[in-house]
Amino acid sequence: MPYGELGHVGKSNCCCCVGFSSAFGPVTPGCGCEEALVMEIVEDMKQRQQGRGDQGQIQRQEAMMEEIETINTKLDAIMDHLKMERS
């Protein structure tokens, strides 16, 4: 499942057990007794969602557009130097 489709990722409690849940359902690492591990996993998953999900896609597209603008500016300068017509 892609990170962008995970939906909410968060810590969950059931009786005395701790785990996390998302679109793929509840998970309780360490038989539900590993709260520090659960928090580490939740934070890691949220960072991955941001970096690889929709937000990450938008950031990569914005960076690509800036690169294209830089290339176009350089190409225009080369064409001006060579006295070439632009179409």
C-alpha positions, 0 to 999 in steps of 0.5 A: 500500500502506498504511503499516501493511501495510509490515511491516519497513522496514530497510536491506539490503546486497547485495555492495557495494550498499546499499538498503532493503527492506519488503513491497514488495520491495528498493529501491536508490536511486542505483544502490546507492551512496547509503547516506545517502539509504537511511538517510534513507528508512528513518527517514522510512518508519518515522516514517510507519508509526508516524504512519499505521499501526496505532499512529497509528490507536490514538493518534487514537482515544485522542485522540478518546475524550478529546475525547468525554469533555470534550464529555460533561462540558460537556454534563452541566454545561449540563444541570445548569445548565438543570435538565434531566433526563438520560435 
